Amino acid sequence: MTRPTRVGPAFGLALLLAASLAPAARAQGATATAERQASFTQLEGIAQRYRVSAITERRFTHEEFWQAVMPFMAKGSPLSVAEIGRSMHGRAIRAVRFGNGPATVLLWSQMHGDESTATMSLADIFNFLAADSEDPLRVRLSEQLTIHFIPMLNADGAEVFERQNAAGIDINRDARRLSSPEARALKSYRDRIDPAFGFNLHDQSARTRVGRQGLQAGISLLAPAFDDSRGYNEVRSRARLVAAAIVAALDDSLHGRIGKYDDSFNPRAFGDLIQQWGTSTVLIESGALPGDPEKQQLRARNVVAILAALDAIATGSYRDADPDLYESLPYNAGGAYDLLVVGGQLVIPGQPAMRADVAINYDEAVRKQDGRVREVGDLEGAVALDTLDISGKFLHPRRDALHQVSGGPRLDIGAAAKFDIRAGAATSSQLVGKIED
């Protein structure tokens, strides 16, 4: 026989209160969700409406970028542009300014020359900010913020789509020595305007995942540490809240694809030292999304993230953000292959078919081009962004994927990943698929 449970007066009152408050809490939560979705729809609309049509691919030169955006800086525009330095090869490093509000913000992009997603997004944001139509967001940003953009810090690297500058220096690791003219330009400009908030805009590897077994990371965030303690002072705490506001803005569209970087302090890195110098700094890294070889979807998501963060600073609403939205993000994980081909029988000419899995990485990981064999054998448990199960089929390397040596052909690690998938071990058997770019 089940004995009745006695409920004390206080506990009973708590149950009654919880029951009465539950509908109100649900309604409040639904309202917040609706507001968040409406805000995303508005910002996504801006990203699409103001996309600069002259830039459609990730690779563009210094001249091509500035030709595309200079019309937005024409006389009478709310945007102004100024040269703040020169690259090693003499290309102009320029800063763009918008607004005259009390809070100063600095955003810098493409300090790695092959990381251009945010640079595309800044072009679209310039188009939006320069428009002469009435827009409440544009007015808020203009009245509450003074925003400085350095959209292409590593102009020489961008010219050849390489990470480093012309001396081979990683500018993002030159914050301490300031050996490069590009690093000196960023440091002196930062010191001159003394921004309260900063945004360090990058791209990350397309093989980055959200957690060890997670999805391919679309966006990753970091509120960098300011010293080895990895603690939170007022400056870093503000950065964490702004990062949380970005998570709230993007989570519906990138759910499960937002990660967080390890926050170990790096005394050479600009993000860490700018945090140390008193600017609340957020790192935004663009990874990759399926079916987005030129990162145009991520271009739009960056517009949403940046405008949402700027608006949160302008209105002060970042102070109400839940820091756990940032802290609960899974850490980034690497080490994934681009493609695993499993379950099949590998056929090397002149040899019997053998059970072997094949791991493939692409030289151009975002576009999934120029695949190369990275590992062959028992790869059960290996992690990959994509897996192709060809159980019951036979994997035939094409002739140009094989290395002819004395004794017969070899399939070498690093060989071109070009295979035919056939129904049998014979080359005359039915062709059922191909693996190529």
Stockholm file with secondary structure:
# STOCKHOLM 1.0

chainA/1-437         MTRPTRVGPAFGLALLLAASLAPAARAQGATATAERQASFTQLEGIAQRYRVSAITERRFTHEEFWQAVMPFMAKGSPLSVAEIGRSMHGRAIRAVRFGNGPATVLLWSQMHGDESTATMSLADIFNFLAADSEDPLRVRLSEQLTIHFIPMLNADGAEVFERQNAAGIDINRDARRLSSPEARALKSYRDRIDPAFGFNLHDQSARTRVGRQGLQAGISLLAPAFDDSRGYNEVRSRARLVAAAIVAALDDSLHGRIGKYDDSFNPRAFGDLIQQWGTSTVLIESGALPGDPEKQQLRARNVVAILAALDAIATGSYRDADPDLYESLPYNAGGAYDLLVVGGQLVIPGQPAMRADVAINYDEAVRKQDGRVREVGDLEGAVALDTLDISGKFLHPRRDALHQVSGGPRLDIGAAAKFDIRAGAATSSQLVGKIED
#=GR chainA/1-437 SS CCCCCCCCHHHHHHHHHHHHHHHHHHHHHHHHHHHHHHHHHHHHHHHHHTCCTTCCSSCCCHHHHHHHHGGGGSTTCSEEEEEEEECTTCCEEEEEEECCCSEEEEEEECSSTTCCHHHHHHHHHHHHHHCCSCCHHHHHHHHHEEEEEECCSCHHHHHHTCSSCTTSCCGGGCTTTCCSHHHHHHHHHHHHHCCSEEEEEEECCTTCEESTTCCBCSEEEECCCSSTTCCCCHHHHHHHHHHHHHHHHHTTTSTTCEEECCCCCCTTCHHHHHHHTTCEEEEEEECCCTTCTTCHHHHHHHHHHHHHHHHHHHHSGGGGSCHHHHHTSCBEECCCEEEEEESCEECCTTSCCEECEEEEEEEETTTTEEEEEEEEECCTTCCEEEEEECTTCEEEECGGGSEEETTEEECCTTCBCCEEEESSSSTTSCEEEEECC
#=GC SS_cons         CCCCCCCCHHHHHHHHHHHHHHHHHHHHHHHHHHHHHHHHHHHHHHHHHTCCTTCCSSCCCHHHHHHHHGGGGSTTCSEEEEEEEECTTCCEEEEEEECCCSEEEEEEECSSTTCCHHHHHHHHHHHHHHCCSCCHHHHHHHHHEEEEEECCSCHHHHHHTCSSCTTSCCGGGCTTTCCSHHHHHHHHHHHHHCCSEEEEEEECCTTCEESTTCCBCSEEEECCCSSTTCCCCHHHHHHHHHHHHHHHHHTTTSTTCEEECCCCCCTTCHHHHHHHTTCEEEEEEECCCTTCTTCHHHHHHHHHHHHHHHHHHHHSGGGGSCHHHHHTSCBEECCCEEEEEESCEECCTTSCCEECEEEEEEEETTTTEEEEEEEEECCTTCCEEEEEECTTCEEEECGGGSEEETTEEECCTTCBCCEEEESSSSTTSCEEEEECC
//
